[in-house]
Amino acid sequence: MRVECSTLDDFLVNLGTLTNPVSEVFGGAVYADVIRTPMGTDSNPVKFSVTFQASAVVRLEDGSEYLLAVGIKCGYDYEDASRDRSASDVASKLKERLNEFCLGRNLTVRPGRVSE
Protein backbone atom coordinates (compact mmCIF):
# COMPACT_ATOMS: atom_id res chain seq x y z
CA MET A 1 0.00 0.00 0.00
CA ARG A 2 1.08 3.59 -0.65
CA VAL A 3 -0.09 6.71 1.17
CA GLU A 4 0.59 9.90 -0.82
CA CYS A 5 0.34 13.27 0.88
CA SER A 6 -0.15 16.54 -0.99
CA THR A 7 1.58 18.78 1.57
CA LEU A 8 4.52 18.51 3.94
CA ASP A 9 2.12 19.22 6.82
CA ASP A 10 0.10 16.11 5.92
CA PHE A 11 3.28 14.05 5.63
CA LEU A 12 4.44 15.25 9.07
CA VAL A 13 1.04 14.57 10.60
CA ASN A 14 1.28 11.00 9.34
CA LEU A 15 4.83 10.65 10.66
CA GLY A 16 3.79 12.26 13.96
CA THR A 17 1.14 9.63 14.57
CA LEU A 18 3.88 6.99 14.46
CA THR A 19 4.97 7.74 18.02
CA ASN A 20 2.54 5.13 19.32
CA PRO A 21 3.71 1.54 19.84
CA VAL A 22 1.69 0.01 16.99
CA SER A 23 3.90 1.36 14.21
CA GLU A 24 7.43 2.52 13.41
CA VAL A 25 9.44 4.05 10.62
CA PHE A 26 11.41 1.21 9.05
CA GLY A 27 15.11 1.63 9.79
CA GLY A 28 14.41 4.93 11.56
CA ALA A 29 14.99 6.69 8.23
CA VAL A 30 13.05 9.21 6.18
CA TYR A 31 14.40 9.79 2.68
CA ALA A 32 14.31 13.25 1.11
CA ASP A 33 15.46 14.60 -2.23
CA VAL A 34 15.37 17.86 -4.18
CA ILE A 35 15.09 17.28 -7.91
CA ARG A 36 15.94 19.92 -10.54
CA THR A 37 14.63 18.93 -13.96
CA PRO A 38 15.69 20.94 -17.02
CA MET A 39 12.78 22.30 -19.02
CA GLY A 40 12.86 22.01 -22.79
CA THR A 41 15.31 20.28 -25.08
CA ASP A 42 18.06 22.91 -25.21
CA SER A 43 21.55 21.51 -24.53
CA ASN A 44 22.15 24.46 -22.18
CA PRO A 45 18.83 24.80 -20.33
CA VAL A 46 17.94 28.02 -18.60
CA LYS A 47 14.76 26.97 -16.77
CA PHE A 48 14.57 24.13 -14.21
CA SER A 49 11.53 22.66 -12.47
CA VAL A 50 12.25 22.03 -8.78
CA THR A 51 10.47 19.35 -6.76
CA PHE A 52 10.89 18.29 -3.13
CA GLN A 53 10.17 14.63 -2.37
CA ALA A 54 10.16 12.71 0.90
CA SER A 55 9.27 9.11 1.70
CA ALA A 56 9.41 6.55 4.48
CA VAL A 57 8.42 2.92 4.93
CA VAL A 58 6.05 2.48 7.84
CA ARG A 59 5.96 -0.89 9.56
CA LEU A 60 2.88 -1.78 11.59
CA GLU A 61 2.85 -4.01 14.65
CA ASP A 62 1.35 -6.88 12.62
CA GLY A 63 4.41 -6.80 10.32
CA SER A 64 2.67 -5.17 7.36
CA GLU A 65 4.29 -2.16 5.73
CA TYR A 66 3.26 0.79 3.61
CA LEU A 67 5.03 3.59 1.80
CA LEU A 68 4.36 7.13 3.02
CA ALA A 69 5.30 9.75 0.40
CA VAL A 70 5.00 13.41 -0.49
CA GLY A 71 6.00 15.32 -3.63
CA ILE A 72 5.83 19.11 -3.73
CA LYS A 73 6.42 21.23 -6.83
CA CYS A 74 8.40 24.23 -5.62
CA GLY A 75 8.44 26.26 -8.83
CA TYR A 76 11.19 27.13 -11.29
CA ASP A 77 14.83 28.16 -11.07
CA TYR A 78 16.41 30.25 -13.83
CA GLU A 79 20.05 29.99 -14.86
CA ASP A 80 20.01 33.23 -16.83
CA ALA A 81 21.07 36.77 -15.97
CA SER A 82 18.50 36.88 -13.15
CA ARG A 83 19.96 33.79 -11.40
CA ASP A 84 16.56 33.35 -9.74
CA ARG A 85 16.79 30.28 -7.50
CA SER A 86 13.66 30.91 -5.46
CA ALA A 87 12.30 27.40 -6.12
CA SER A 88 15.47 25.80 -4.72
CA ASP A 89 15.14 28.09 -1.70
CA VAL A 90 11.60 26.82 -1.12
CA ALA A 91 12.78 23.20 -1.43
CA SER A 92 15.65 23.81 1.00
CA LYS A 93 13.24 25.27 3.57
CA LEU A 94 10.98 22.23 3.24
CA LYS A 95 13.94 19.89 3.73
CA GLU A 96 15.11 21.90 6.74
CA ARG A 97 11.64 21.68 8.27
CA LEU A 98 11.62 17.91 7.75
CA ASN A 99 15.08 17.65 9.35
CA GLU A 100 13.93 19.57 12.43
CA PHE A 101 10.83 17.42 12.75
CA CYS A 102 12.79 14.17 12.46
CA LEU A 103 15.51 15.27 14.86
CA GLY A 104 12.92 15.63 17.61
CA ARG A 105 11.65 12.11 16.97
CA ASN A 106 14.96 10.26 16.73
CA LEU A 107 14.58 9.74 12.97
CA THR A 108 17.35 10.18 10.42
CA VAL A 109 16.87 12.04 7.14
CA ARG A 110 18.84 10.40 4.35
CA PRO A 111 19.23 11.43 0.71
CA GLY A 112 17.17 9.61 -1.89
CA ARG A 113 13.67 8.27 -2.13
CA VAL A 114 11.90 4.98 -1.57
CA SER A 115 10.16 3.47 -4.58
CA GLU A 116 7.87 0.50 -4.82
N, C-alpha and C positions, 0 to 999 in steps of 0.2 A: 504494500500500500504506500501511497505517496500523499503527503499533505503539503499543498502549495499555499503560501501566504502572499498577499499582495503588498504588504507593507512590512517594514522592519519592526514596527510596534507589534503587529500580529505574530511575527516570528518570535519575538522576545516573550510575548505572552505565553506562547506554546512552550518555549524553553523554560519559562518561569514556573510553569505548572509541574515541571519534572523534578521539583524538590521533594515530592512525596515518595514514599518507599516502593510504589508500584511500578516505577519506571526510572530509566537512567539514559544518559547520553552515552552511546557506545564508544568506548575508548576514552571518554572524557574529552572528546574533541569536536569542535565546530569548525567547519572548513569555510573559508571566505576568499573571494577572488574579485578583483576589479578587471574588467575586460574592456579594452579599447579596440574597436573594430573600424578599420578604414572604410569610408563611404566612397562609393564610386569605383571605377576601374583604373584610375590614373596610377601610374607607377610611383608617383610622389604625391600621395594623398594629402589634402589640407584639412579635411573634416573627418572627425572620428566620433563614433557613437560610443558612449561610456555606460557600462552596466555594472552594478554591484550585485554579486550573488553570494548567498550563504546557504549551507546545508549541514545537516547532522542526521545520524542514524539513531533513532530512539528505540531502545529495547524495553519491552514491557516485562512485568514479573513472570508472565506465563511463557516467556522466551520468544514471543513474536516480536517482529521489528517493523518499523516503518521509516520512510525517509521524510524528513521535515525540510522544506526548502523555501527560499525567497529569491526573487529576481527583481531588481529595481532599475529601471532606465533612468539614468541621471542627467541625460542631455547630451550635448555635443562639445567637444574640444576643437579648437582651430589652431592649426600649425601654420598660420600666415602672419602677416605683420602685426595683427592684434595679439597673438599668442594667448588667446582666451582659453584658459583651462578650468573654467568654472565647473564643468561636469566632473572632472577629476577631483576637484575640491569637495564637491557634494559626496562623491563615492568615498573619499578619504574620511570624511566626517561620519558617514554611516559605519565604516569599518572601525573607527575609533570608538563609536558608541557600542558596537558589538563587543569589542575588546573589554571595555569597562564593565559591561554587563557580565561577561563570562568570568572575568577576574574575581568578581564578588561571589561567584558560584563554583569556584574551583574547576572551571572548564578551560581548556586550552584552545586558542584560535590558531588554526594551521592554514597555510596557503593551499588553494585548490578547491575542488568541489566533489561531492559524492554523486555518482550517477548510478542509475539502475542497471 
